[in-house]
Structures are given as structure tokens and as C-alpha cells.
């Protein structure tokens, strides 16, 4: 009798175990997708090293300043896809909870890549791409806000910080579940932490 119950438990647990393993694989894969060094590759093609020139940040805005609009847009689009593609895969194969975990993992990979001694970018494009895939309405609203703030304020970091604060607020306003708002706030916190030097410069410039 006990053997039969143990067999049944194994039968029922096997699909669950497979789902857990698949979820872990997707999260780990998303992290390593996030580590892809877009800015370094594009920068090398145009004769610049964004980690040693400009602001020293391997991101789209620094590459834009160093190599021009086209180079900056290429970096922004690819970095955005680093967040969007893993999230879309997770949405298709599992659902929103895994998609949010994958989103965080992709952003973490971009910001803290083990392949470059945890010295990555600030995560804006990757977070934006993933956020757009998870909640298109919120993502498009944040994209519009970013463009307006950058166009009026002429500071990319100000636009990035604006959407970091706006994303969880818009998610809450549109009635998304509390846990989704919390994950959005967590990703926003990562972006704010990564922009500490920009915040200090903006405060210093105004005082």
C-alpha cells in the first residue's frame, strides 16, 4: 500500500518537476542573454570603447554620444530585444509569473554580467523591452514619456528615471495585480540604483 502511494506521488510530481526545471532553464538563459555586450560590439565596430570613453557606461546613450545616432539606435534596439525576446518566450510557454522572473533575470544579466566582472550597463533598454512585452500599454506609455522628457530636458538619464518611476505607477493605475506592480517596482529600483551618479550630477548642476 505504501509503495503504491509513493508511486502515485512520483507520477504526479514528474510533470511538476519538469515545469520547475524548464522555468529555471528559462530564467538562467534570460540572464545570459542579458549579458550580451551589445554596446562593446557596436562600439568596437565604430572605433570606440564605451567602457573607457564618454560616461564609461556600456549603453545606448553613451554609444550615441560617441558614435552617433545610428550606432546608439542599434544598441538600444538590440538591448531592448534582450529583454523582450526571453519575456515573450516565457509568456508563450508558461505565463505571466515566469515572464516577470525572466524579465528580472535579463535586466540583472545586463546590469551585472558575470562575463564582465559584474560591470554592465544601466539596464534601461533591456528593462524597457521586457516591460513592453509584458504590458504593451504600460510600455508604450513609458516610451512616450521617455521621448517627451528627453526632448524637453535634453538629459537621457532624466528620461530613464522618469520611466522607472512611471512603470509601476501606470501598472497600478491599470489594475495589474499587486505582485506585478511589485516586480515592476523592483526593476525600477535597479534602474534608479544604477543611475546614482547621474542623480548626483543633476543635483549638483542645479545647486
C-alpha positions in Angstrom: 0.0 0.0 0.0 2.8 2.4 1.0 4.7 1.5 -2.2 1.6 2.3 -4.3 1.1 5.7 -2.7 4.8 6.5 -3.3 4.5 5.5 -6.9 1.4 7.8 -7.3 3.3 10.7 -5.7 6.1 10.2 -8.2 3.7 10.1 -11.1 2.1 13.3 -10.1 5.4 15.1 -9.2 7.1 14.3 -12.5 5.3 16.9 -14.7 5.7 19.5 -11.9 9.4 18.8 -11.6 9.7 19.2 -15.4 8.0 22.6 -15.2 10.3 23.8 -12.4 13.4 22.6 -14.4 12.1 24.3 -17.5 11.4 27.6 -15.6 14.9 27.5 -14.1 16.4 27.0 -17.5 14.5 29.9 -19.0 15.5 32.2 -16.1 19.2 31.3 -16.4 19.1 31.6 -20.2 17.5 35.1 -19.9 20.3 36.2 -17.5 22.9 35.1 -20.1 21.0 36.7 -22.9 21.2 39.9 -20.8 24.9 39.7 -20.6 25.3 40.0 -24.4 27.7 43.0 -24.8 25.9 45.0 -27.5 27.5 48.3 -26.7 31.0 46.9 -26.7 30.5 45.1 -30.0 28.9 48.1 -31.8 31.5 50.4 -30.2 34.3 48.3 -31.4 32.9 48.4 -34.9 33.0 52.2 -34.9 36.4 52.5 -33.1 35.2 53.3 -29.6 35.2 51.6 -26.2 32.2 52.8 -24.3 33.5 51.4 -21.0 36.6 53.7 -21.3 35.2 56.7 -23.2 32.4 59.2 -22.6 30.5 58.3 -19.4 32.1 54.9 -19.2 28.7 53.2 -19.4 28.2 50.4 -22.0 24.8 51.5 -23.0 22.9 53.1 -25.9 23.1 56.7 -24.8 26.9 56.6 -24.4 27.3 54.9 -27.7 25.0 57.5 -29.3 27.3 60.3 -27.9 30.5 58.5 -29.1 29.4 57.1 -32.4 26.3 58.9 -33.5 22.6 58.4 -33.7 22.7 55.2 -35.9 25.1 53.4 -33.5 23.0 54.4 -30.5 19.8 53.2 -32.0 21.3 49.8 -32.9 22.4 49.3 -29.3 19.1 50.4 -27.9 17.1 48.1 -30.2 19.3 45.0 -29.6 19.4 45.7 -25.8 15.6 46.1 -25.9 15.3 42.7 -27.6 17.5 41.1 -24.9 14.6 41.9 -22.6 11.7 41.4 -24.9 12.5 38.0 -26.6 13.0 36.0 -23.3 9.9 37.5 -21.9 7.8 36.7 -24.9 9.1 33.1 -24.9 8.2 32.8 -21.2 4.7 34.2 -21.8 4.1 31.7 -24.6 5.4 28.6 -22.8 4.3 29.4 -19.2 2.6 32.7 -18.4 3.0 36.0 -16.6 4.7 34.8 -13.4 7.6 33.2 -15.3 7.7 36.1 -17.7 8.3 38.5 -14.8 11.0 36.3 -13.4 12.7 36.2 -16.8 12.4 40.0 -17.1 14.3 40.5 -13.8 16.9 37.9 -14.9 17.5 39.6 -18.3 17.9 43.0 -16.6 20.2 41.5 -14.0 22.3 40.0 -16.7 22.7 43.3 -18.5 23.5 45.2 -15.3 25.6 42.6 -13.5 27.2 40.3 -16.2 29.4 37.6 -14.8 31.2 37.6 -18.1 32.5 41.1 -17.4 33.1 41.0 -13.6 29.6 42.3 -12.9 30.3 45.6 -14.7 27.4 46.1 -17.0 25.1 48.9 -18.2 22.3 50.6 -16.5 19.6 48.4 -17.8 17.1 50.9 -19.3 16.7 49.4 -22.8 16.6 45.8 -21.6 14.1 46.7 -18.8 12.1 48.7 -21.4 12.0 45.9 -23.9 10.9 43.3 -21.3 8.3 45.7 -19.8 6.9 46.4 -23.2 6.5 42.7 -23.9 4.8 42.1 -20.5 2.5 45.1 -20.6 2.3 46.8 -24.0 0.1 49.6 -22.9 2.3 50.5 -20.0 5.4 50.0 -22.1 4.2 52.3 -24.8 3.2 54.9 -22.3 6.6 54.8 -20.8 8.3 55.0 -24.2 6.2 58.2 -25.0 7.1 59.7 -21.6 10.8 59.0 -22.2 10.8 60.7 -25.6 9.0 63.8 -24.2 11.3 64.1 -21.2 14.4 63.7 -23.2 13.2 66.1 -25.9 12.4 68.8 -23.3 15.1 68.2 -20.7 17.9 67.1 -23.1 19.1 64.6 -20.5 18.8 60.9 -21.2 19.2 59.9 -17.6 16.2 62.1 -16.6 14.0 60.3 -19.2 15.3 56.9 -17.8 14.4 57.8 -14.2 11.0 59.1 -15.3 10.0 55.8 -16.8 11.5 53.9 -13.9 9.0 55.7 -11.6 6.2 55.7 -14.1 6.1 52.0 -14.9 4.9 50.6 -11.5 2.6 53.6 -11.1 0.9 53.0 -14.5 0.7 49.3 -13.8 -1.1 50.0 -10.6 -3.4 52.6 -12.3 -4.3 50.0 -15.0 -5.3 47.5 -12.3 -2.5 45.0 -12.6 -2.1 42.5 -9.7 -0.1 43.7 -6.7 2.7 41.2 -7.3 3.2 42.5 -10.9 3.4 46.1 -9.6 5.9 44.9 -7.0 8.1 43.3 -9.6 7.9 46.4 -11.8 8.9 48.5 -8.7 11.9 46.1 -8.1 13.1 46.6 -11.7 12.6 50.3 -11.4 14.7 50.3 -8.2 17.5 48.6 -10.1 17.4 51.4 -12.7 17.4 54.1 -10.0 20.4 52.5 -8.2 22.3 52.3 -11.4 21.7 56.0 -12.1 23.0 57.2 -8.7 26.0 59.0 -10.4 23.6 60.7 -12.8 21.3 61.8 -10.0 24.3 63.3 -8.1 25.4 65.2 -11.2 21.9 66.5 -11.9 21.5 67.7 -8.3 25.0 69.3 -8.4 24.2 71.0 -11.6 21.1 72.6 -10.1 22.6 73.7 -6.8 
